[in-house]
Amino acid sequence: MKSIRLRSPAKINLFLRVLGKRTDGYHEIETLFQEIDLADFIILKRTDGPKSIEVFGAPGLETSDNIVFKSLRWLENLCGQCFNIHIELHKEVPVAAGLGGGSSNAAAVILGVKELFDLDWLDIDAIRSMTAAIGADVPFFLHGGSAIGEGVGEKLTRIFLDEPEEIVLVNPGFPVSTAKIFGEISKTLTGQMRPGILQGLYGESRDARTFLHNDLQPVAERLHPGISEALEALRMVGIVNPLMSGSGPTVFGFLDKDTSEFQRMSFPEPWKVIVTRPAKKGITID
């Protein structure tokens, strides 16, 4: 096999709660991941030359600092061999948007290289939690569907939800630094680790609408007023309890069949509005 094409999906966080800061500097969280059918596409090609990347839709990502290269280097260290490939990345998921696009791309590279180089001995289930060293959301994208994430998000429990038919995403068109958001929320922590509540909530309900919460949202709204504007725009078209995904700035809401006003509303530039659906496919090979 000389090349492989992969579909690399995005996610939203239906629930995100920060429990405290760990001694290693990371934050303990509990979150509810939901895969959606918005996706990037990646083509991996075996080459005889050095590793390279070509990005369509976000050329600023064509650097050796790209998380997909970090993922590739991590896999090379794990396997003890070099994987010379050209990565062709077609971006549809907004960048630095709280949708996990980079982490999904990193996970797709791991799965793609496994297939491309016939690494049948590589057990993805066994290494999944280890991939949090690449990015906290990477283990989820090696999982897909709906899952509770604990620890830094790498301890995953597969769950089943009663999901909405459609979800509307509004990305207000600016990037947000996850590190800065967590840095600000650290100032509000008491030093005591809070107990988790998400597993208990899931024991009481399977309705995705009952979970909507994000501890990072007030901090992100304070630093980026455009997030508040996007949330209010969704409320104005009748969407109940819109929420920010991850560390933002993308916000989302469940689109009911009777939310006809949404179809007639025009959103300002450079906002990006996407109607998507919950998904359970994970990363797939086309």
N, C-alpha and C positions, 0 to 999 in steps of 0.2 A: 504494500500500500504506500502510495506516494503523497497523498493528501487526504484531508478529512474536513468536513464542514459541520459545524455545531451550532445549535441554537442555544443562546445564553440568556435566560429569563431574568426579569427584575422581581423585586419583592416590595411589599409594604409591611409596616409594623402595625398590627391592630392594637397592640398593647406594648408599652415600654415603661418599665419602672426601675429606677436606680436604687439599689439596696445599700451601697456604700463603696468606699474606696479600699482596695486591697493593698497589702504590703508591697506587692510588686508594681504598684502604680496604676494598674488597670482598675476598672470599675466593675463591681459585681452587679449584674442586671438580671431581670427576668423580662422576657419579651415573647410576643406571639407573632411569628413570621407567617406571612401568606404570600406564596408565589402568585404572580400575575402573568397574563399572556403577552405583555409587552416584552420584547426581547431584542438583544443584539445578535449578530451572526458573526462567526469566526471561522476562517479557513486556515488550517495549518498545513504547511507543505514541507516535506523533508528536503534539505539542501546539503550541498557539500561545503558551502561557505559558512560565514559567521551567522549568528542569530540576527534577525532583523524584524522590524514591524512596520506595517503600513496601516494607517487609520483613516477611514472614510467617515466624515461627519464630525470629527473632533481631532484635527491634525495636531493640535497642541499635545496630544498624548503620545506622539511618536518619539519617545525618549526611553533611555535605558532605566529610568526610574518608574516606568509604568508597572503597575502591580502584576501584569501578566508576565513580565520578565522576572519579577520577584518570585512569582509562583514557579516559573521554569527553573530558576536557580535553586529554589528550595527542593524541587523534585530531583534535580541533578544530584544535590548533596545526599538526598535520601537514597537514591538508586546507585550512586557511585559511578555514574556514566554521563556523558555529554549528549545533549539532544539538539542538534543543529536543525533549526526550523525557521521558516519565514511565517510570520503571523499576519494575517490580513483581517483586520477588525472593522466591521461595519456597525457603527454606533447608531442606535435608535433610542436607547435609554439615556435620558439627560445625565450629564456628568456632575459629580459632587451634589447630588440631589436628594439623598436619603432613600434611594431606591436600590442600592446595592449593586449597581451596574459593574463597577470595577471588581468587586468580590466575585460576582458571577462569572466574569471573564476569566479571572484567575482559576476558579474551579473548573471552568470549561477547558482551559489549557491542560490541567492535570488529567482530566478524563480523556481529552483528545490525544495527548502524548501516550497515555497508557494503551490506547487503541492503535495509534500510528506505529508504535515501536513494539507491539505485541508483548506488552508487560503483563502477561496473564497471571504471574505470581503476585502482582501488586494488589493487595486487598484494600479497597477503598473504605470499607466499613472500619477496618483496623486503624487506618491513618486519619480518618475524618476529623477527630477532635484535635489532632496535631496540626492541622492546617490553619488553626486559629492564629498560629505564628505569622501567617501571611496577612490575614485580615480577619477580624472577629466574625464577619458574616460568611466567610468562605465555607466553613463546615455545613451551614444550612444549604448552600447551593449544591453541595454534594449529596443532599438529602431531598430537597424540594417539597412541594405540596404545602401542607400546613404543619407547623411544629412549634412547640414551646421551647424557647432557648433560655438556658440558665448558665451560670458562671459568667463568662464574657459573651455568651451566646453560643458557645461550642457544645454545651451539654444539651442534646436535643431529645425531645419526646414527640414522636409522631402523633398527631391528633386528627380528629374529623369534625368539621364545622358545618353548620347550616349557613351557607354563604349567599351573598347577594348575587343576582344575575350579572349586574354590571357595576363597575367602579369608575368614577371620574377622577382623574388626576389633574391638578393644576400646578405647574411648575412656574414660579414667578421670574425665572430667567437669570438668576444670579447664583453663584456657588456658595456653599456654607462649609466652614471648617469644622469637622467633627471634633477635632482636638480642642478647638476654642470653646465649643459648646460644653464639652465635658469639663474643661478647665473652669468655666463659670459655675457649673452646677456643683463642682467640688467645694466651692466656697460656702455652699448652703448645707453641706453634710455635717452631721454631729460627731462623726468618728465612731459611732456605733452602727454595726451592720443591721439593717432592718430585716425582719423575716419576710419571706416571699409569700404572696397571696394568689398567684396566678393558677397554680395547680388546683387550689381550692375552688377558685372561680370556675375553672373548666369542669370541675366535678358537679357544679350546679347548673351549668348552661352550655349548650352547643351553638347558640345563636351568636354569630360574629358581631352583631350590633351591641351586645352587652359588654364587650371587652374594651371598647374604644377609650384609650387613655395613653398619654405620653408625658412623662416627667420632664422631658427636654423642651417641650413646646413653649412654656412661659419664658424660659431663658432665650430661646431662639427668636421669639416674637419681640422681646425687648431689644435684642441686638439687630434684628432685621425686620423693621415694620412692614415690609412688603409681604411677609408671611401672614400677618394679621389681615392685610388687605385681601389676600387670596382666600383666607378662611371666610371672611365676611362676604366675599363674592359668591361663595358656594351657599352660604346661608340665605343670601338674597334670592337664590333660585330654588329655595325650598329644601335644600339638603340638610338633614338633621344631624347635628353633632359631627361636623367635619373635623378631621384630625390631621396633624402633621405626621409624616412618615420618618422614622429614624431621627436623625439630627437635622432634617430639613434640607432645603426649603420646600420640597414638594408637599402639598396637602392633598387630601382625598376625601371622598364621600361616597356613600352608597347611592346609586342612581335607581330610584324607584321607577316603575313603569309610568306613573302619573306625573313624573317630574318633567312635564313638557316645556316649562318655561326655560329650562336649561338649553334646549335645542335652539331657542331664539336669541339667547344672550350672546353678545360679542364681548370678548375679553381683550384687555389692552395688550399692546406689544410691550416687551418681548415674551409675554406669558405663553406657555405651551400647554394646551389642553388636550388630554388624551382620554378616550373612553376605552376601558380594558375590562377583563374578566378574571376571576380567580382561576388558577391553573394547578395541575398536579403532575405535570409531565417531568419537571426537573430539566436538567441539561440533556438535550437529545442530539443524536447524530442524524443529520439529514441524508 
